[in-house]
Amino acid sequence: MSKLAAKSRLRLRVKATAETIVRSGHPWVFADSIRDQNREGQTGELAVIYDRNDKFLAVGLFDADSPIRVRILHTGKPQAIDAEWWQARLSHTIARRAGLFDARTTGYRLIHGESDSWPGLVLDRYDTTLVLKLYTAAWLPRLDEILALIKAQISSERIVLRLSRNLQTLAAKDFQKQDGQILFGAPSESALIFSENGIRFEADVLRGQKTGFFLDQRENRREVETLAAGRRVLNAFSFSGGFSVYAARGGAKSVTDLDISAHALESAKRNFTLNQNLPTVAACHYDTVQADAFDWIQKTTTKYDLIVLDPPSLAKRASEREGAIRAYERLNSLGINLLARDGILVAGSCSAHVSTAEFFDAVRRTAMKSRRKFTEIKSMQHPPDHPAGFKEAEYLKVIYLKFAE
């Protein structure tokens, strides 16, 4: 499927522990798990992994420069990884989303990396624009053929390439590809607008966070809408104000967006303006505050009836896990102090290195230390278009607590 130079098949054998892990369905083989290989591997080629009895174990994409040396595509019985195989895989992935969204939602994930058996590759739809994001260099030699596959099966006006930061230099030097490059179609002449449950949002698909918007919080935004009627809402770490527009449509009395980024708050204002045709949004008092959220929440004395605390990841690596848990406890303690009677705390985490149980326990522990009576309304994790197929993919978790006094 690629323009990689023809060589003898790359054959690997891995340590016994790695064999067990691969058989269990985990999609990564780390460099230090490889005990031998028949030759030097080329990034992007297929690596066939054999077990200690010299029987086929798995096949995956080889990445010569990554600690994750092989990203698994297939385990079980040997299969030919040819054009038909790739076509069938894409068809199956698209079919998993069938019936999830109606015409009121035109922004969602079509391919979710490893959990959809496309390791290190994400594909999002924003109305008629597709955004392809790569997290491993192993896809770069295959980019033209992946693009042809997508164009054949998914209709769109344009396809935008996004690259994780660690790939950008290599992509430019060896493949003449840039982050934000339009791979297919014409540039958009205006801001890209998509719909989510009937609410309109702009997406910065060329330079924005992730692929242009935080699509994974869709279900939590909708939940906040159901809780917002008559409430004064604070949306901390608001970014482009997604939770805020939903809260306003749900009948919030007022909404305040709090973020350190002036650029993000300008986007939030535009999103609020985009939905002024909705009577409850037009009636909602809207305000923005540019400040460090931890600092501002600690200093303000204003009370709110619903507070959303959804910070960026506080643990970028495993070594930061304990510090992140303490930071979550501090942040949510500060938030609880600002809640009025019968106030609702919506506490979220996107830190994969902090487990769901650890995060929920930290928030509950903080709530108990506040000495305020509270009830747990619900907890939520990944939406159906962002499945979590293995432990490291389980990053998103949100818990809802209501404080009676």
VEXVEXKOL-174157 format. One line per field, with one value per residue (C-alpha): residue number from 1; x, y, z. Coordinates in steps of 0.2 Angstrom, whole numbers, plus 5000, padded with zeros to 4 digits. Example, Ala and Ser with C-alpha at 12.3 -4.5 7.8 and 13.67 -1.06 7.14 Angstrom:
% residues 2
k = c(1|2)
east = c(5062|5068)
north = c(4978|4995)
up = c(5039|5036)
//
This chain:
% residues 405
k = c(1|2|3|4|5|6|7|8|9|10|11|12|13|14|15|16|17|18|19|20|21|22|23|24|25|26|27|28|29|30|31|32|33|34|35|36|37|38|39|40|41|42|43|44|45|46|47|48|49|50|51|52|53|54|55|56|57|58|59|60|61|62|63|64|65|66|67|68|69|70|71|72|73|74|75|76|77|78|79|80|81|82|83|84|85|86|87|88|89|90|91|92|93|94|95|96|97|98|99|100|101|102|103|104|105|106|107|108|109|110|111|112|113|114|115|116|117|118|119|120|121|122|123|124|125|126|127|128|129|130|131|132|133|134|135|136|137|138|139|140|141|142|143|144|145|146|147|148|149|150|151|152|153|154|155|156|157|158|159|160|161|162|163|164|165|166|167|168|169|170|171|172|173|174|175|176|177|178|179|180|181|182|183|184|185|186|187|188|189|190|191|192|193|194|195|196|197|198|199|200|201|202|203|204|205|206|207|208|209|210|211|212|213|214|215|216|217|218|219|220|221|222|223|224|225|226|227|228|229|230|231|232|233|234|235|236|237|238|239|240|241|242|243|244|245|246|247|248|249|250|251|252|253|254|255|256|257|258|259|260|261|262|263|264|265|266|267|268|269|270|271|272|273|274|275|276|277|278|279|280|281|282|283|284|285|286|287|288|289|290|291|292|293|294|295|296|297|298|299|300|301|302|303|304|305|306|307|308|309|310|311|312|313|314|315|316|317|318|319|320|321|322|323|324|325|326|327|328|329|330|331|332|333|334|335|336|337|338|339|340|341|342|343|344|345|346|347|348|349|350|351|352|353|354|355|356|357|358|359|360|361|362|363|364|365|366|367|368|369|370|371|372|373|374|375|376|377|378|379|380|381|382|383|384|385|386|387|388|389|390|391|392|393|394|395|396|397|398|399|400|401|402|403|404|405)
east = c(5000|5015|5029|5042|5057|5054|5065|5064|5049|5054|5052|5052|5052|5047|5050|5038|5029|5026|5019|5006|5002|5000|4989|4978|4974|4986|4991|5009|5025|5039|5057|5064|5052|5060|5073|5078|5074|5080|5086|5085|5067|5061|5048|5031|5034|5024|5033|5028|5029|5032|5030|5043|5037|5040|5021|5013|5008|5004|5008|5009|5017|5036|5042|5061|5063|5049|5049|5033|5042|5027|5009|4998|4986|4981|4983|4976|4977|4989|4981|4987|4988|4983|4972|4956|4961|4963|4947|4937|4945|4940|4922|4921|4927|4914|4900|4904|4897|4881|4866|4875|4872|4857|4858|4859|4877|4889|4905|4911|4925|4926|4943|4949|4967|4971|4954|4947|4963|4971|4985|4991|4979|4963|4950|4937|4923|4918|4903|4910|4929|4939|4954|4967|4979|4994|5003|5016|5028|5024|5009|5019|5025|5008|4999|4995|4986|4977|4971|4965|4955|4947|4942|4934|4923|4920|4913|4920|4925|4942|4954|4966|4982|4987|5003|5008|5022|5035|5032|5032|5051|5052|5036|5042|5060|5057|5039|5036|5020|5016|5004|4988|4991|4976|4978|4963|4950|4951|4954|4939|4935|4927|4928|4923|4906|4899|4884|4882|4865|4859|4871|4884|4902|4917|4932|4950|4955|4972|4980|4968|4969|4967|4959|4950|4938|4935|4923|4925|4915|4899|4889|4895|4890|4873|4872|4877|4863|4850|4856|4858|4841|4840|4858|4873|4887|4906|4915|4933|4947|4933|4943|4931|4915|4907|4900|4894|4883|4875|4872|4864|4853|4848|4841|4856|4853|4871|4887|4905|4920|4936|4952|4970|4970|4963|4963|4952|4940|4938|4933|4921|4913|4911|4902|4890|4886|4884|4869|4860|4846|4842|4830|4838|4856|4851|4843|4858|4870|4887|4904|4922|4937|4955|4965|4974|4960|4968|4973|4956|4945|4955|4953|4935|4921|4907|4896|4889|4876|4885|4904|4912|4931|4938|4957|4970|4979|4988|4999|5008|5019|5017|5030|5017|5003|5004|5006|4991|4980|4985|4981|4964|4960|4966|4956|4940|4941|4942|4927|4917|4920|4912|4896|4880|4867|4861|4876|4882|4901|4906|4923|4933|4950|4958|4974|4977|4990|4977|4965|4946|4946|4960|4951|4934|4941|4951|4935|4924|4938|4938|4920|4920|4933|4922|4910|4896|4882|4883|4875|4883|4872|4882|4899|4903|4918|4921|4907|4903|4913|4929|4929|4943|4949|4964|4970|4981|4966|4955|4959|4942|4931|4919|4909|4894|4891|4877|4880|4864|4871)
north = c(5000|5012|5019|5011|5002|4984|4974|4957|4956|4964|4950|4954|4943|4951|4946|4934|4948|4958|4943|4942|4960|4959|4944|4953|4967|4980|4990|4995|4986|4996|4996|4988|4974|4968|4954|4952|4957|4951|4968|4987|4993|5008|5019|5016|4998|4983|4973|4955|4949|4931|4922|4911|4896|4905|4907|4923|4934|4951|4964|4982|4999|5001|5017|5017|5033|5031|5022|5014|5004|4995|5000|4985|4983|4965|4950|4932|4923|4930|4941|4950|4969|4974|4988|4977|4975|4994|4997|4985|4992|5010|5004|4995|5010|5022|5009|5010|5028|5023|5031|5040|5058|5066|5082|5093|5087|5089|5088|5071|5059|5046|5037|5037|5030|5014|5011|5010|5000|5015|5017|5035|5042|5052|5058|5071|5079|5097|5099|5097|5098|5083|5084|5071|5071|5060|5056|5044|5046|5028|5035|5048|5037|5030|5047|5048|5031|5034|5050|5041|5029|5043|5052|5036|5032|5049|5064|5081|5098|5098|5088|5096|5088|5091|5084|5082|5093|5080|5076|5093|5094|5077|5079|5095|5089|5072|5073|5091|5091|5105|5106|5114|5110|5107|5090|5091|5105|5123|5135|5140|5158|5161|5154|5135|5133|5116|5111|5101|5096|5112|5124|5132|5133|5139|5127|5133|5117|5124|5130|5126|5114|5095|5096|5112|5109|5098|5086|5073|5084|5084|5073|5083|5099|5092|5087|5104|5111|5101|5107|5126|5133|5149|5147|5158|5148|5149|5140|5139|5135|5139|5139|5143|5143|5126|5123|5141|5141|5125|5132|5148|5138|5128|5144|5150|5167|5172|5163|5169|5162|5161|5158|5164|5165|5181|5172|5158|5171|5180|5163|5160|5177|5173|5157|5166|5178|5164|5157|5174|5167|5156|5165|5158|5162|5180|5182|5176|5188|5184|5189|5185|5185|5184|5177|5162|5151|5144|5162|5170|5157|5158|5177|5180|5181|5179|5164|5153|5140|5129|5128|5119|5115|5106|5111|5105|5089|5092|5076|5076|5061|5047|5056|5070|5060|5063|5081|5082|5073|5086|5100|5093|5092|5110|5116|5108|5114|5131|5128|5121|5137|5147|5137|5144|5134|5119|5123|5110|5106|5098|5092|5085|5078|5074|5067|5049|5047|5050|5035|5037|5030|5041|5057|5053|5048|5065|5075|5065|5067|5085|5087|5077|5089|5104|5098|5103|5090|5084|5071|5063|5066|5056|5052|5051|5045|5044|5047|5033|5041|5042|5024|5019|5002|5000|5008|5022|5028|5031|5049|5058|5058|5070|5069|5079|5084|5094|5103|5106|5119)
up = c(5000|5000|4991|5003|4995|4992|5004|5012|5025|5041|5055|5073|5089|5106|5124|5132|5142|5126|5117|5131|5130|5111|5112|5125|5111|5116|5101|5105|5105|5113|5107|5122|5120|5104|5106|5088|5070|5054|5047|5051|5049|5038|5046|5038|5033|5039|5053|5056|5074|5078|5094|5103|5093|5077|5073|5067|5081|5074|5060|5062|5056|5060|5067|5068|5078|5091|5108|5102|5088|5081|5081|5079|5064|5065|5077|5075|5059|5045|5032|5017|5021|5003|4996|4999|5017|5019|5010|5021|5037|5033|5028|5045|5054|5046|5049|5068|5067|5057|5066|5079|5073|5064|5052|5068|5071|5057|5068|5075|5074|5060|5065|5083|5081|5090|5097|5079|5073|5065|5077|5078|5065|5068|5056|5061|5051|5052|5040|5023|5029|5035|5046|5046|5061|5062|5078|5071|5057|5051|5041|5032|5018|5016|5016|4997|4998|5014|5006|4991|5002|5012|4996|4988|5003|5012|5003|5007|5000|5007|5018|5030|5037|5055|5062|5080|5085|5086|5067|5059|5056|5048|5038|5030|5027|5020|5014|5010|5021|5033|5048|5042|5024|5013|5005|4994|4989|4990|5005|5015|5011|5028|5046|5045|5054|5059|5070|5086|5092|5082|5090|5078|5082|5072|5071|5068|5058|5051|5068|5082|5097|5092|5075|5078|5092|5107|5099|5113|5126|5115|5127|5142|5134|5131|5149|5156|5145|5154|5171|5167|5168|5179|5184|5185|5176|5177|5163|5168|5156|5143|5127|5113|5125|5120|5137|5138|5123|5128|5145|5138|5126|5142|5150|5160|5168|5165|5159|5162|5151|5160|5151|5150|5131|5123|5107|5114|5122|5106|5098|5112|5109|5091|5095|5107|5093|5080|5091|5094|5084|5099|5111|5127|5121|5116|5133|5143|5151|5144|5150|5148|5160|5154|5168|5175|5181|5197|5202|5198|5206|5222|5223|5217|5229|5216|5219|5205|5203|5191|5188|5174|5178|5163|5162|5149|5154|5171|5168|5151|5157|5170|5182|5184|5190|5208|5206|5194|5207|5220|5207|5203|5222|5224|5209|5213|5231|5225|5214|5228|5238|5224|5223|5229|5238|5227|5216|5203|5201|5184|5186|5171|5167|5150|5158|5153|5166|5180|5179|5180|5197|5204|5197|5203|5220|5221|5217|5229|5243|5240|5241|5258|5264|5261|5274|5263|5259|5241|5230|5215|5200|5187|5179|5161|5150|5131|5118|5106|5092|5103|5109|5122|5117|5129|5145|5138|5128|5143|5145|5147|5163|5170|5186|5192|5210|5218|5234|5245|5256)
//
